[in-house]
């Protein structure tokens, strides 16, 4: 059996911003109503939404794919289902849904001075090429975030999202799940 889901999201303003160093972690809430409405903080000081976005999805309506009648009409659920999602907005505005990400850093030189630049790593094979950002038992390690709600195909850690990621705009994705046999 194959399950398919379309997500359409619209950004709305909300004051709820947490800033850590140069990585901004924002919280958002998705409510499903036929499309999922997304609530994001409005960044008054930023020109783009570039960076890592971490949020909570609340599914409160679903359709019954096995129904003999109208499978397009969404019905309320008895118990709301919450899940965490990770989104990365690239410099060019494109958006990826992430399965997991590790926040690391790399050493760079600017004008003869040493600096650290934060990076987001989605391929575990690349982690040894970077330094951690927090000290644990005397060793620098990365900060790992994951979303257990989505199981991507083997070897895939990102899924493209279509649309525009900005306040008042809509973006979406089409996800296909294969039921385990």
Buried (B, 14 or more C-beta within 10 A) or exposed (E): EEEEBEBBBBBBEBEEBEEEEEBBBBBBBBBBEEBBBBBBBBBEEEEEBBBBBBBEBEBBBEEEEEEEEEEEEBEEEEEEEEBBBBBBBEEEEBBBBBBBBBBBBEEEEEEEEEEBEBBBBBEEEEBEEBBBBEEEEEEEBBEEBEBEBBEBEEEEBBBEBEBBBBBEEBBBBEEEEEEEE
